[in-house]
Amino acid sequence: MYRLVHDEKPPLYLKVLRGGGSVLKREYEVLKWIGVRLPSPEPLYYMSSGGSEYLLTREVPGTPAYQVQPEEREEAVRVLAFALRCIHELDADACPYTNTIEERVAALRPRLSQVEQSKLDELVALAPAETLAFTHGDYCLPNVITVVPRLSGVIDWDHGGLADPYVDLASCLWSLKYNYGERESKGGWIPLFLEVYGLDELDDEKLSFYTELMALE
């Protein structure tokens, strides 16, 4: 990724991915579909040439949620929960992509060892029913940019599409524990996140499934 500074205009970001198939094309099309409905990078240009992809966007100013000062963490957690609720409540009509369990498993299986494939088979046998909504697909603290106490934008939409909201809940709760500490998160940040997000009770089986699937990817 390259940060491009030109004159006195806001910086741009150029993503370059070699041999990545259509990963950046997907991100570009998801960002175009989102438009101005969610704070996110403005997509300016996409092209594919010689086996490489190029995506140019405007910079989202601010600080990734995992880098805020300790005294700003409460507001950052509120921003995380508010932003995720907005994502999941977005009208998903004509969303160009899906990210269902079946699709994730199909993409994952060729990359696994025989032992890992056996674990995947056991996990898939316990797959929960999906309730599809628009999701980010990699909702973690580094991908949420804030100017505390405001949301500045959510970045890295290459896994965006229709999926079960627990896709994002699993990755965000894991990221909270990883970035802010497991003890601190379980004792305060996760309950606060769930309260602001508006979830009275977690579906532990569904959360466990998506967390284990994520660990295999």
N, C-alpha and C positions, 0 to 999 in steps of 0.2 A: 504494500500500500504506500502511496506517495501523497504527501501533503503539499499542495501547490499554492504558493502565495504570489499574487500578482497585483501590482500597484497598491491602491488602498482599498481594494474590494475584499469581501469576505473570502477566506481560504476555501479551496476545493480539495476533494479527495479523489485520487485515482486508484482504483483497485485493478490489479492485474493478476489473472489466474491462468496458469499454463496447464493445459491438459485436463481442465476441470469440467469438460462437457458443456453443460448449459447452466452452471451454478449462478453466474453473475447475470445471465439473461433472466433467470427466475427472479433474482432480487430486483432487477430493473422493472420487470413487469408487475411484481407485487407492489413496489413503491409507486408506480404509475397508478395502479388500482386504488391504493390508499389515498393518494392525492393530498388534499389539505385536511382530511378528516382526523388524522392523528399526527402529532409532532414527530417528524421523521426526516431523514435526509432528502432533499429535493433531487430527483434523478435528472441529470442533464443530458447524458449521452451514453449509449452502449454500442459496442461493436465486437465482432469476433473475426479473428484473422490468424491464419497460420497455426491453428491449434491453441491460440490464446484468446482470452476474453478480457475486455476492458470496460470498466464502469466508472463514469465520472459523476460525482454528486457534490452538493454543497456541504460544507462542514456544519455539524451541529455543535454550537458552542457550549462549553460547560465542562463539568467534571464527571467522569464515570462514577456510578454510585459506590463502587468498591474503594474509590480513592478519596472520598470525603473525609473531613476531619472527624475524630471520634465524637465530638460534641454535636456534629451534624447528622449523626446516624439515624436518630429518630425521625427527622424530617425526610431523610433519604428513603427510609422504609415506607413512610407514608406515600412518597412519590412513586415508589415501586408498585405498591398496591393499587394506587389510583390509576396509574398508567395501564396496568394489566387488566383492571376492570374495564377500562375504556376499549382496550384491544378486543376483549372477549364480547363486549356488547356492540361492537361495530356491525352494521348491517352487512352480512356476508354474501349478499346477492351478487352473482356473477364473479365471485372470487376465482381467479384463474388457476389455482392450484389446490391440491389436497395433500395431506400428509398423514394418511391413516396408518393404523397398525400394520395392515397387510403390505402397504407400500414400503414402510420402514423396514419390515422384516425382509422383504424381497431385495432391497438395496443392501441390507446388512449381511445377509447370509454368505455371499461369495467371499467376503473378507475374513470370515471366521475360520478358526481351526476346527477340527472334528470335535474336540472337547467342547469348544465354545458353541458349536452348532447344536450339540446335545443339550446344553444349558438353554439355548434359545428355544429349542423344541419344547422343553419342559415349561418354559415361561409362556410360550404362545398358547399352550394347552390351558393356561389359566387366564387368558386374555379377557378383560372385562368388556362389556358392551360400551360402544362409543356414542357420545353425544357431541355432534360436530358443531364447532363454532370457529370463528376466525382466530388463529393463534400465531404467535411469533415463531415458535419452534425451537428457539435457543434463548429463552428469556432468563438471562443471568445479569448480575450486577454490572459487569463490564459493558453490557449492551444498553444500559439505561443511563442517559446523560442528564445531569441536573445542574441547575443553578439554584442551590438551596434557598428557599423551600419550594422552588418551582421545577416542573418537568421541562427540560429543554428538548429532548427528543429520544426516540428509541432507534437504534442502529442495527445493522447486520441482519437483513431480512431474507437471507437466502434459504431459510427453511420455513418461511411464512406460508400459510395456507390453512385449509379446513382440517381440523383435528379436534380431539377431545381437549378441553381446557386443562386437564391434568398434565398434559405435555408440558405446559408452561409452569404450572404449579410445582411439579416435581423438580424442574431445573432451577426455578427461583429459590425454593426452600433449600435445595442442596447448595446453591451459591451463597445464600445467606450464612449457612453454617461454615462454608469454606472461607468466605471473605471476612466475616465478622466474628468468627469463632463459634464452635458448636454450643458451648455452655451459655454464652451470652445470647445466642440466637434462640435456643430453646427456652431460655428463661424470660425473654422479653420481645425480641424482634419478630419471631415467628407469630406469637399470639397477636402482636400489634398489626402485622401484615395481614393476617386473616381477618381481623376485625375491620380494618379499613377496606379490604377487598370485598367484604360482605359475605364471608363463608362461616356459618355457625359451627359446622362440624366437618372435619376432613373425612373422606372416604379412604381409610387406611389401606385397604386392599388395592384400590385403583392407584393410589399414590405409590405404593410399593412396586406395583407392576411397572409403571412408567419410569421409576427410579432405576430399577434393575435393567430395563430395556436400554435406558440411557447409558448405563455403565458398560454395556456391551458394544456400544457404537464407537 
